[in-house]
Amino acid sequence: MSSWQSISTIAAKVNAGQAKATELVEQALAAIAKHEEFKAIIVTLDAAARERAVKIDARVATGEQVGRLAGVPFIAKDNFLVFGAETTAASNILRGFNAPYQSTAIEKLEAEGAICVAKANLDAFAHGSSTENSDFFTTLNPRDKTRVPGGSSGGSAASVVLELVPFALGTDTGGSIRLPASFTGCVGYKPTYGLVSRSGVVAMGSSLDCVGPLANSVEDTALVLEIMAGKDSRDSTTIERDPKGYDLENIDISGKKVGIITEYMGEGLDPKVAERIRAAIESLRQAGAELEEVSLPSLPLGLAVYYVLTPAEVSSNLSRYDGQRYGHNTPGATDLHDSYTKTRELGFGAEAKRRIMIGTYVLSSGYYDAYYKKAQTVRTKVINEFEAAFKSYDFLLGPTAPMPAFKIGANTDDPLQMYLSDIMTVSANLAGIPAISLPCGEVDGLPVGLQLFAAQKKDRQLLNFAAKTEELLHG
Ligand code: GLN
């Protein structure tokens, strides 16, 4: 039994004066303090959160309806700009950087009465799959403290599973919402590219970055998306909302056509994870959905494509951190160039440096055609194969990750092995399609994630289908 009711219930109670925002904030802050050992949180926003809560309660006292998230506490990954707190992206180079404006996602949630109580840990600049690349500390998996919570939104996922708050925000460039959701046992949603504004979110790979919720149910996930989705004049890549919105509708899943992605069910998949996924497939079949295997032959190339294109975009996005404008500046430089060098040398961790080097390499004139251009060509193939598949299927399905959460330290000396955790998540980002990870049983006491995909802009349909699937899997 969760210590939080559904988000809509909490907000309804606050609006009716049956619950107080101030008490909900205290509940969240107390839970954060109680579970400090998991190191999910970089900083709490006690004063700002309490102040907002007092104002919300005062508005309710005058009879005002505050909004659909009235008094609901949440936690944002520390790559979202939030007023009243440093935004570090878990990198030393951003230490001391205070947000000069607030991210659109946070603005929209606050406008409906939600209250940001803390900033969550992540792999620095969201580069990673375990939070071990955080320059500050590693978050522990709430289900097994010796294991990683997944990454890069590991702090956000742990916050949800530890029930510090009813929902948290993450970012997903190649799986960073879905992988930690799978490793810790919560719901993680990556929307269609452009559905949620990236304004005020520290950029990683701008053609891939998505903002999305992590929560304990599809219902809560859909509500948070409903609030955040839509066009934003501060992010020109944003798209129109679905005119019907994202609130859940009761749909009939019988007759829905679902393709099981062959490439995700074969070699490299832990047989016990495969067993859980096959059990979910069986439940869907019994409920009347039509499932069959479908091959998308370019998907195994997705990981290589991603690890060429993402570093290219990362190297460009990280060029702005030179010590002159944001956060850390290493003192004692002899001239400007020396200041850049010293600041970046000390400020960036090993993974950021690795990606900057790979990125500048694949973009350099001698190698551009061989790597960057070729990767873009294969990205188009991936997009086309998804598009073709969605002509025959409403949804696609597979595991979120090839294995359950691994041990802390198991992959830290082997970046390639770490990158392999993303093999089933990166292609959705390459294609810009929505994807969700749902808890799907356990293997040796560790959670397993089922991943569902839909065509671009079919977020509403995907969430409705996911809610039905969740019901089948968990009753
Ligand atoms: N794990 C992937 C990476 O290291 C994805 C990160 C993300 O989605 N932010 O790039």
Residues whose N, C-alpha, C, O or C-beta is under 5 A from the ligand:
A	BS01	LIG	A126 H127 G128 S129 G151 S152 T171 D172 T173 G174 G175 S176 D422
